Amino acid sequence: MARPRQVKGFAQVTPDLGEHMGHDVLLASLASGEARVRGTAFSGLQLDGVSAVGAAFENVAFRGCAFDGVDFSSCTFTDVQFLSCRFISCAMARSWLNRVDFRSCSAPGMSFGKGRLTGVLIADSQFDYCDLSEASVSHLRAGATSLSELNLFLTKLSHVELGDCDLTRATVYRSSLSGIDLSTCDISGIRVSGDFRDLRGAVVSAPQAVQLAGLLGVTVKEEEWL
């Protein structure tokens, strides 16, 4: 049986990148403030309650790592892969993610507020309660991912691809979905601005159109055939 085609990512990480920085060296670097972490992989790394504020990560692969209460605010991520990683109570607010892939990751409540995302993949992951408020998002690709309770508040979106994503009870306020194909996603309970302007230009399926009509207080009557 043919293997399913893997969703194409953005990160340009050196193939078979090895581990060139140990746990203790990484902690010392982060503790120094505005750390620079380049050209290394980490496998099974566990960080608890660590501040990585202002750090820069370039050409880095995190494989099977766990981050608990780690503050990645104001960081720069360039060509970084997170593979099968777990994030608990973590934040990447005001950070710049440039060519970053999240594959098979769990990151409930992750905040990218006021951040910049340019070329980000989120595949086969759990990103429920994700916060993208006041963020600038360009070239985001999400597939087979749970984004329930997603928060889009004053979010600038361009070149966004969503496939088979759970967007139930997402909040969209003053964030245009124009040009975004939602037809394969679950948008049950989506919440939008009172004038519904956010939905203009979005691509939806026929059943979703009926569902969205309910937001307008319109009931779509099925045609009866004799």
Buried (B, 14 or more C-beta within 10 A) or exposed (E): EEEEEEBEBBBEBEEEBEEEBEEEEBBEBBEEEBBEBEBBBBEEBEBEEBBBBBBBBBBBBBBBBBBBBBBBBBBBBBBBBBBBBBBBEBBBBBBBBBBBBBBBBBBBBBBBBBBBBBBBBBBBBBBBBBBBBBBBBBBBBBBBBBBBBBBBBEBBBBEBBBBEBBBBBBBBBEBBBEEBBBBEBBBEEBBBEEEEBBBEEBEBBEEBEBBBEEEEEEEEEEEEEE
